[in-house]
Amino acid sequence: MSTAYLIGEAINVLADQIPVTPKAPPGSEKLINIVNYLSWLVMVAGVAALIYAGGKFGWERFHGGALESPKIVLGALVGGVIATSAGGIMQAVVTGTG
């Protein structure tokens, strides 16, 4: 047998699929409940940031000066997208589906 053949067979063995079926640990319902509450709080904080940025934008336009509110709006929107997609991203990472 050649070295290339042995290396190929070793790669085939190492590349075999290992079936993994994730199961929730005992007591995970409480942790999931806490994560759901945190997700809800993140959404409320995002809405509050958008409302604050809208008010600040009006104040800055009325009184002049530098516009900082677009940065707040952008930050709230990007944070909201990341927060809402975090569950899907982690599901894809854990299960390997995409």
A tleap script that builds the chain and sets N, CA, C and O, in Angstrom:
source leaprc.protein.ff14SB
mol = sequence {
  NMET SER THR ALA TYR LEU ILE GLY GLU ALA
  ILE ASN VAL LEU ALA ASP GLN ILE PRO VAL
  THR PRO LYS ALA PRO PRO GLY SER GLU LYS
  LEU ILE ASN ILE VAL ASN TYR LEU SER TRP
  LEU VAL MET VAL ALA GLY VAL ALA ALA LEU
  ILE TYR ALA GLY GLY LYS PHE GLY TRP GLU
  ARG PHE HIE GLY GLY ALA LEU GLU SER PRO
  LYS ILE VAL LEU GLY ALA LEU VAL GLY GLY
  VAL ILE ALA THR SER ALA GLY GLY ILE MET
  GLN ALA VAL VAL THR GLY THR CGLY
}
set mol.1.N position { 0.825 -1.181 0.000 }
set mol.1.CA position { 0.000 0.000 0.000 }
set mol.1.C position { 0.872 1.249 0.000 }
set mol.1.O position { 1.927 1.308 0.632 }
set mol.2.N position { 0.390 2.233 -0.728 }
set mol.2.CA position { 1.172 3.461 -0.819 }
set mol.2.C position { 0.788 4.420 0.310 }
set mol.2.O position { -0.258 4.282 0.945 }
set mol.3.N position { 1.644 5.364 0.529 }
set mol.3.CA position { 1.404 6.372 1.567 }
set mol.3.C position { 0.195 7.226 1.218 }
set mol.3.O position { -0.586 7.578 2.102 }
set mol.4.N position { 0.031 7.562 -0.047 }
set mol.4.CA position { -1.108 8.381 -0.469 }
set mol.4.C position { -2.422 7.653 -0.202 }
set mol.4.O position { -3.402 8.271 0.214 }
set mol.5.N position { -2.444 6.329 -0.441 }
set mol.5.CA position { -3.649 5.544 -0.183 }
set mol.5.C position { -3.973 5.535 1.301 }
set mol.5.O position { -5.134 5.698 1.677 }
set mol.6.N position { -2.967 5.348 2.156 }
set mol.6.CA position { -3.186 5.333 3.603 }
set mol.6.C position { -3.672 6.689 4.113 }
set mol.6.O position { -4.541 6.762 4.982 }
set mol.7.N position { -3.110 7.743 3.572 }
set mol.7.CA position { -3.555 9.086 3.970 }
set mol.7.C position { -4.993 9.307 3.531 }
set mol.7.O position { -5.783 9.885 4.277 }
set mol.8.N position { -5.343 8.857 2.335 }
set mol.8.CA position { -6.710 8.978 1.846 }
set mol.8.C position { -7.695 8.217 2.716 }
set mol.8.O position { -8.773 8.726 3.023 }
set mol.9.N position { -7.337 7.011 3.113 }
set mol.9.CA position { -8.208 6.218 3.984 }
set mol.9.C position { -8.342 6.874 5.358 }
set mol.9.O position { -9.430 6.876 5.935 }
set mol.10.N position { -7.261 7.426 5.883 }
set mol.10.CA position { -7.322 8.109 7.176 }
set mol.10.C position { -8.235 9.329 7.099 }
set mol.10.O position { -8.992 9.591 8.033 }
set mol.11.N position { -8.174 10.070 6.010 }
set mol.11.CA position { -9.045 11.232 5.825 }
set mol.11.C position { -10.496 10.799 5.734 }
set mol.11.O position { -11.373 11.460 6.290 }
set mol.12.N position { -10.766 9.690 5.037 }
set mol.12.CA position { -12.131 9.178 4.943 }
set mol.12.C position { -12.681 8.801 6.315 }
set mol.12.O position { -13.841 9.073 6.623 }
set mol.13.N position { -11.848 8.180 7.129 }
set mol.13.CA position { -12.296 7.799 8.475 }
set mol.13.C position { -12.549 9.042 9.318 }
set mol.13.O position { -13.546 9.108 10.037 }
set mol.14.N position { -11.667 10.017 9.238 }
set mol.14.CA position { -11.826 11.234 10.032 }
set mol.14.C position { -12.998 12.083 9.558 }
set mol.14.O position { -13.555 12.854 10.339 }
set mol.15.N position { -13.381 11.951 8.288 }
set mol.15.CA position { -14.454 12.771 7.737 }
set mol.15.C position { -15.832 12.157 7.939 }
set mol.15.O position { -16.830 12.752 7.532 }
set mol.16.N position { -15.915 10.986 8.556 }
set mol.16.CA position { -17.216 10.358 8.785 }
set mol.16.C position { -18.095 11.266 9.643 }
set mol.16.O position { -17.622 11.935 10.562 }
set mol.17.N position { -19.382 11.267 9.317 }
set mol.17.CA position { -20.354 12.062 10.058 }
set mol.17.C position { -20.627 11.407 11.410 }
set mol.17.O position { -20.759 10.187 11.509 }
set mol.18.N position { -20.708 12.226 12.434 }
set mol.18.CA position { -21.078 11.753 13.764 }
set mol.18.C position { -22.459 12.319 14.060 }
set mol.18.O position { -22.611 13.533 14.198 }
set mol.19.N position { -23.474 11.454 14.160 }
set mol.19.CA position { -24.822 11.978 14.405 }
set mol.19.C position { -24.940 12.540 15.824 }
set mol.19.O position { -24.686 11.842 16.805 }
set mol.20.N position { -25.322 13.794 15.910 }
set mol.20.CA position { -25.490 14.456 17.199 }
set mol.20.C position { -26.917 14.974 17.266 }
set mol.20.O position { -27.368 15.705 16.384 }
set mol.21.N position { -27.619 14.588 18.317 }
set mol.21.CA position { -28.976 15.096 18.526 }
set mol.21.C position { -28.969 15.886 19.825 }
set mol.21.O position { -28.971 15.301 20.909 }
set mol.22.N position { -28.962 17.221 19.722 }
set mol.22.CA position { -28.900 18.030 20.938 }
set mol.22.C position { -30.181 17.906 21.749 }
set mol.22.O position { -31.284 17.908 21.201 }
set mol.23.N position { -30.018 17.799 23.052 }
set mol.23.CA position { -31.145 17.742 23.972 }
set mol.23.C position { -30.942 18.810 25.030 }
set mol.23.O position { -29.820 19.072 25.464 }
set mol.24.N position { -32.036 19.417 25.434 }
set mol.24.CA position { -31.965 20.460 26.461 }
set mol.24.C position { -31.635 19.814 27.810 }
set mol.24.O position { -32.186 18.766 28.147 }
set mol.25.N position { -30.740 20.435 28.580 }
set mol.25.CA position { -30.415 19.893 29.897 }
set mol.25.C position { -31.575 20.099 30.866 }
set mol.25.O position { -32.451 20.926 30.614 }
set mol.26.N position { -31.591 19.368 31.954 }
set mol.26.CA position { -32.667 19.553 32.927 }
set mol.26.C position { -32.639 20.968 33.511 }
set mol.26.O position { -31.573 21.507 33.809 }
set mol.27.N position { -33.786 21.542 33.664 }
set mol.27.CA position { -33.895 22.889 34.221 }
set mol.27.C position { -33.643 23.993 33.216 }
set mol.27.O position { -33.528 25.158 33.598 }
set mol.28.N position { -33.555 23.654 31.941 }
set mol.28.CA position { -33.248 24.675 30.941 }
set mol.28.C position { -34.441 25.591 30.660 }
set mol.28.O position { -34.279 26.652 30.058 }
set mol.29.N position { -35.636 25.185 31.092 }
set mol.29.CA position { -36.817 26.018 30.857 }
set mol.29.C position { -36.658 27.383 31.514 }
set mol.29.O position { -37.052 28.401 30.945 }
set mol.30.N position { -36.076 27.404 32.719 }
set mol.30.CA position { -35.879 28.671 33.430 }
set mol.30.C position { -34.881 29.557 32.683 }
set mol.30.O position { -35.081 30.766 32.570 }
set mol.31.N position { -33.810 28.950 32.176 }
set mol.31.CA position { -32.815 29.712 31.434 }
set mol.31.C position { -33.416 30.263 30.139 }
set mol.31.O position { -33.155 31.407 29.767 }
set mol.32.N position { -34.215 29.452 29.461 }
set mol.32.CA position { -34.868 29.914 28.232 }
set mol.32.C position { -35.827 31.051 28.545 }
set mol.32.O position { -35.941 31.997 27.765 }
set mol.33.N position { -36.513 30.969 29.671 }
set mol.33.CA position { -37.418 32.041 30.083 }
set mol.33.C position { -36.647 33.336 30.329 }
set mol.33.O position { -37.102 34.409 29.932 }
set mol.34.N position { -35.496 33.248 30.972 }
set mol.34.CA position { -34.665 34.433 31.217 }
set mol.34.C position { -34.168 35.020 29.903 }
set mol.34.O position { -34.172 36.238 29.730 }
set mol.35.N position { -33.742 34.168 28.980 }
set mol.35.CA position { -33.274 34.646 27.680 }
set mol.35.C position { -34.408 35.329 26.919 }
set mol.35.O position { -34.184 36.339 26.250 }
set mol.36.N position { -35.620 34.790 27.014 }
set mol.36.CA position { -36.770 35.429 26.372 }
set mol.36.C position { -37.042 36.806 26.969 }
set mol.36.O position { -37.338 37.751 26.237 }
set mol.37.N position { -36.944 36.927 28.292 }
set mol.37.CA position { -37.118 38.232 28.927 }
set mol.37.C position { -36.038 39.213 28.477 }
set mol.37.O position { -36.325 40.378 28.201 }
set mol.38.N position { -34.790 38.734 28.404 }
set mol.38.CA position { -33.700 39.604 27.952 }
set mol.38.C position { -33.908 40.047 26.508 }
set mol.38.O position { -33.630 41.195 26.162 }
set mol.39.N position { -34.393 39.144 25.673 }
set mol.39.CA position { -34.683 39.496 24.290 }
set mol.39.C position { -35.764 40.569 24.224 }
set mol.39.O position { -35.668 41.511 23.438 }
set mol.40.N position { -36.779 40.421 25.044 }
set mol.40.CA position { -37.848 41.417 25.096 }
set mol.40.C position { -37.290 42.767 25.545 }
set mol.40.O position { -37.637 43.800 24.971 }
set mol.41.N position { -36.422 42.769 26.572 }
set mol.41.CA position { -35.824 44.016 27.047 }
set mol.41.C position { -34.950 44.669 25.977 }
set mol.41.O position { -34.926 45.895 25.867 }
set mol.42.N position { -34.242 43.877 25.198 }
set mol.42.CA position { -33.416 44.423 24.114 }
set mol.42.C position { -34.300 45.106 23.080 }
set mol.42.O position { -33.957 46.172 22.569 }
set mol.43.N position { -35.440 44.489 22.771 }
set mol.43.CA position { -36.369 45.106 21.811 }
set mol.43.C position { -36.924 46.424 22.347 }
set mol.43.O position { -37.011 47.407 21.612 }
set mol.44.N position { -37.298 46.443 23.620 }
set mol.44.CA position { -37.815 47.677 24.219 }
set mol.44.C position { -36.732 48.752 24.221 }
set mol.44.O position { -37.012 49.917 23.938 }
set mol.45.N position { -35.496 48.366 24.538 }
set mol.45.CA position { -34.396 49.329 24.530 }
set mol.45.C position { -34.153 49.867 23.126 }
set mol.45.O position { -33.848 51.049 22.962 }
set mol.46.N position { -34.284 49.016 22.114 }
set mol.46.CA position { -34.107 49.469 20.733 }
set mol.46.C position { -35.177 50.462 20.320 }
set mol.46.O position { -34.882 51.471 19.680 }
set mol.47.N position { -36.424 50.178 20.687 }
set mol.47.CA position { -37.511 51.113 20.374 }
set mol.47.C position { -37.307 52.426 21.118 }
set mol.47.O position { -37.511 53.500 20.553 }
set mol.48.N position { -36.902 52.343 22.391 }
set mol.48.CA position { -36.643 53.564 23.164 }
set mol.48.C position { -35.503 54.374 22.543 }
set mol.48.O position { -35.566 55.603 22.508 }
set mol.49.N position { -34.463 53.695 22.055 }
set mol.49.CA position { -33.352 54.403 21.414 }
set mol.49.C position { -33.811 55.096 20.139 }
set mol.49.O position { -33.376 56.211 19.853 }
set mol.50.N position { -34.681 54.452 19.371 }
set mol.50.CA position { -35.194 55.084 18.151 }
set mol.50.C position { -36.063 56.291 18.477 }
set mol.50.O position { -35.983 57.311 17.792 }
set mol.51.N position { -36.889 56.193 19.509 }
set mol.51.CA position { -37.709 57.331 19.916 }
set mol.51.C position { -36.828 58.476 20.407 }
set mol.51.O position { -37.047 59.635 20.054 }
set mol.52.N position { -35.822 58.139 21.231 }
set mol.52.CA position { -34.896 59.158 21.725 }
set mol.52.C position { -34.157 59.823 20.557 }
set mol.52.O position { -34.017 61.046 20.525 }
set mol.53.N position { -33.689 59.024 19.609 }
set mol.53.CA position { -32.952 59.572 18.471 }
set mol.53.C position { -33.851 60.469 17.625 }
set mol.53.O position { -33.397 61.491 17.110 }
set mol.54.N position { -35.127 60.094 17.475 }
set mol.54.CA position { -36.055 60.950 16.730 }
set mol.54.C position { -36.245 62.286 17.405 }
set mol.54.O position { -36.234 63.324 16.744 }
set mol.55.N position { -36.422 62.275 18.726 }
set mol.55.CA position { -36.542 63.535 19.470 }
set mol.55.C position { -35.279 64.365 19.404 }
set mol.55.O position { -35.331 65.584 19.236 }
set mol.56.N position { -34.139 63.699 19.536 }
set mol.56.CA position { -32.854 64.412 19.477 }
set mol.56.C position { -32.627 64.988 18.086 }
set mol.56.O position { -32.092 66.087 17.942 }
set mol.57.N position { -33.038 64.241 17.059 }
set mol.57.CA position { -32.899 64.735 15.693 }
set mol.57.C position { -33.711 66.021 15.506 }
set mol.57.O position { -33.219 66.991 14.929 }
set mol.58.N position { -34.958 66.023 15.997 }
set mol.58.CA position { -35.780 67.236 15.918 }
set mol.58.C position { -35.163 68.388 16.684 }
set mol.58.O position { -35.169 69.524 16.210 }
set mol.59.N position { -34.629 68.109 17.865 }
set mol.59.CA position { -33.993 69.150 18.685 }
set mol.59.C position { -32.764 69.714 17.972 }
set mol.59.O position { -32.568 70.929 17.943 }
set mol.60.N position { -31.944 68.844 17.401 }
set mol.60.CA position { -30.738 69.296 16.713 }
set mol.60.C position { -31.080 70.112 15.462 }
set mol.60.O position { -30.402 71.091 15.152 }
set mol.61.N position { -32.111 69.712 14.761 }
set mol.61.CA position { -32.507 70.463 13.560 }
set mol.61.C position { -33.081 71.823 13.936 }
set mol.61.O position { -32.849 72.811 13.239 }
set mol.62.N position { -33.823 71.877 15.029 }
set mol.62.CA position { -34.449 73.124 15.446 }
set mol.62.C position { -33.423 74.111 15.996 }
set mol.62.O position { -33.509 75.309 15.724 }
set mol.63.N position { -32.462 73.623 16.761 }
set mol.63.CA position { -31.475 74.489 17.402 }
set mol.63.C position { -30.145 74.549 16.663 }
set mol.63.O position { -29.264 75.308 17.067 }
set mol.64.N position { -29.973 73.795 15.624 }
set mol.64.CA position { -28.710 73.801 14.884 }
set mol.64.C position { -27.659 72.981 15.613 }
set mol.64.O position { -27.932 72.391 16.659 }
set mol.65.N position { -26.500 72.949 15.076 }
set mol.65.CA position { -25.406 72.199 15.699 }
set mol.65.C position { -25.149 70.891 14.971 }
set mol.65.O position { -25.739 70.605 13.929 }
set mol.66.N position { -24.260 70.118 15.545 }
set mol.66.CA position { -23.861 68.845 14.936 }
set mol.66.C position { -24.980 67.819 15.068 }
set mol.66.O position { -25.702 67.781 16.064 }
set mol.67.N position { -25.103 67.001 14.047 }
set mol.67.CA position { -26.118 65.960 14.066 }
set mol.67.C position { -25.511 64.659 14.586 }
set mol.67.O position { -24.718 64.023 13.891 }
set mol.68.N position { -25.877 64.263 15.798 }
set mol.68.CA position { -25.425 63.002 16.365 }
set mol.68.C position { -26.512 61.937 16.288 }
set mol.68.O position { -26.228 60.747 16.426 }
set mol.69.N position { -27.746 62.356 16.068 }
set mol.69.CA position { -28.855 61.410 16.108 }
set mol.69.C position { -28.808 60.345 15.002 }
set mol.69.O position { -29.233 59.219 15.260 }
set mol.70.N position { -28.320 60.631 13.793 }
set mol.70.CA position { -28.250 59.539 12.810 }
set mol.70.C position { -27.378 58.379 13.270 }
set mol.70.O position { -27.656 57.228 12.934 }
set mol.71.N position { -26.316 58.668 14.040 }
set mol.71.CA position { -25.476 57.595 14.579 }
set mol.71.C position { -26.254 56.750 15.580 }
set mol.71.O position { -26.093 55.531 15.630 }
set mol.72.N position { -27.102 57.406 16.381 }
set mol.72.CA position { -27.914 56.679 17.355 }
set mol.72.C position { -28.916 55.783 16.632 }
set mol.72.O position { -29.110 54.628 17.010 }
set mol.73.N position { -29.549 56.321 15.591 }
set mol.73.CA position { -30.511 55.528 14.825 }
set mol.73.C position { -29.817 54.328 14.185 }
set mol.73.O position { -30.331 53.211 14.250 }
set mol.74.N position { -28.669 54.544 13.576 }
set mol.74.CA position { -27.932 53.458 12.941 }
set mol.74.C position { -27.519 52.406 13.968 }
set mol.74.O position { -27.640 51.207 13.715 }
set mol.75.N position { -27.037 52.849 15.113 }
set mol.75.CA position { -26.655 51.910 16.170 }
set mol.75.C position { -27.832 51.092 16.670 }
set mol.75.O position { -27.702 49.890 16.905 }
set mol.76.N position { -28.990 51.744 16.836 }
set mol.76.CA position { -30.180 51.023 17.293 }
set mol.76.C position { -30.636 50.011 16.249 }
set mol.76.O position { -31.031 48.897 16.596 }
set mol.77.N position { -30.584 50.386 14.987 }
set mol.77.CA position { -31.016 49.468 13.931 }
set mol.77.C position { -30.070 48.274 13.795 }
set mol.77.O position { -30.520 47.135 13.672 }
set mol.78.N position { -28.773 48.530 13.817 }
set mol.78.CA position { -27.800 47.435 13.709 }
set mol.78.C position { -27.906 46.523 14.932 }
set mol.78.O position { -27.872 45.299 14.800 }
set mol.79.N position { -28.032 47.111 16.105 }
set mol.79.CA position { -28.194 46.306 17.316 }
set mol.79.C position { -29.457 45.472 17.279 }
set mol.79.O position { -29.453 44.321 17.716 }
set mol.80.N position { -30.536 46.034 16.764 }
set mol.80.CA position { -31.785 45.290 16.650 }
set mol.80.C position { -31.678 44.124 15.683 }
set mol.80.O position { -32.200 43.041 15.948 }
set mol.81.N position { -31.000 44.344 14.562 }
set mol.81.CA position { -30.819 43.259 13.590 }
set mol.81.C position { -29.992 42.136 14.192 }
set mol.81.O position { -30.319 40.961 14.020 }
set mol.82.N position { -28.933 42.484 14.889 }
set mol.82.CA position { -28.083 41.454 15.511 }
set mol.82.C position { -28.847 40.724 16.603 }
set mol.82.O position { -28.760 39.501 16.711 }
set mol.83.N position { -29.600 41.471 17.419 }
set mol.83.CA position { -30.331 40.846 18.521 }
set mol.83.C position { -31.423 39.911 18.016 }
set mol.83.O position { -31.615 38.830 18.574 }
set mol.84.N position { -32.137 40.308 16.973 }
set mol.84.CA position { -33.215 39.451 16.489 }
set mol.84.C position { -32.712 38.263 15.689 }
set mol.84.O position { -33.395 37.242 15.610 }
set mol.85.N position { -31.540 38.373 15.097 }
set mol.85.CA position { -31.026 37.249 14.319 }
set mol.85.C position { -30.097 36.349 15.129 }
set mol.85.O position { -29.616 35.343 14.607 }
set mol.86.N position { -29.838 36.682 16.375 }
set mol.86.CA position { -28.910 35.887 17.181 }
set mol.86.C position { -29.396 34.458 17.361 }
set mol.86.O position { -28.598 33.523 17.302 }
set mol.87.N position { -30.696 34.277 17.580 }
set mol.87.CA position { -31.229 32.925 17.744 }
set mol.87.C position { -31.049 32.089 16.496 }
set mol.87.O position { -30.643 30.929 16.577 }
set mol.88.N position { -31.344 32.659 15.347 }
set mol.88.CA position { -31.166 31.930 14.088 }
set mol.88.C position { -29.718 31.616 13.792 }
set mol.88.O position { -29.394 30.539 13.292 }
set mol.89.N position { -28.845 32.565 14.104 }
set mol.89.CA position { -27.417 32.337 13.886 }
set mol.89.C position { -26.910 31.199 14.757 }
set mol.89.O position { -26.190 30.321 14.282 }
set mol.90.N position { -27.288 31.214 16.042 }
set mol.90.CA position { -26.834 30.158 16.936 }
set mol.90.C position { -27.438 28.805 16.560 }
set mol.90.O position { -26.770 27.778 16.678 }
set mol.91.N position { -28.687 28.795 16.111 }
set mol.91.CA position { -29.303 27.548 15.662 }
set mol.91.C position { -28.542 26.973 14.478 }
set mol.91.O position { -28.308 25.766 14.412 }
set mol.92.N position { -28.157 27.833 13.542 }
set mol.92.CA position { -27.389 27.372 12.384 }
set mol.92.C position { -26.012 26.866 12.794 }
set mol.92.O position { -25.519 25.887 12.234 }
set mol.93.N position { -25.391 27.525 13.766 }
set mol.93.CA position { -24.064 27.095 14.217 }
set mol.93.C position { -24.151 25.750 14.926 }
set mol.93.O position { -23.326 24.866 14.695 }
set mol.94.N position { -25.149 25.597 15.788 }
set mol.94.CA position { -25.252 24.367 16.573 }
set mol.94.C position { -25.656 23.174 15.705 }
set mol.94.O position { -25.081 22.093 15.828 }
set mol.95.N position { -26.638 23.368 14.833 }
set mol.95.CA position { -27.123 22.235 14.038 }
set mol.95.C position { -26.334 22.036 12.752 }
set mol.95.O position { -26.401 20.963 12.151 }
set mol.96.N position { -25.592 23.042 12.320 }
set mol.96.CA position { -24.809 22.916 11.105 }
set mol.96.C position { -25.607 23.093 9.846 }
set mol.96.O position { -25.132 22.758 8.761 }
set mol.97.N position { -26.832 23.624 9.965 }
set mol.97.CA position { -27.649 23.887 8.780 }
set mol.97.C position { -27.593 25.359 8.488 }
set mol.97.O position { -27.383 26.165 9.394 }
set mol.98.N position { -27.769 25.712 7.290 }
set mol.98.CA position { -27.686 27.123 6.969 }
set mol.98.C position { -28.540 27.433 5.847 }
set mol.98.O position { -28.607 28.586 5.422 }
savepdb mol mol.pdb
quit
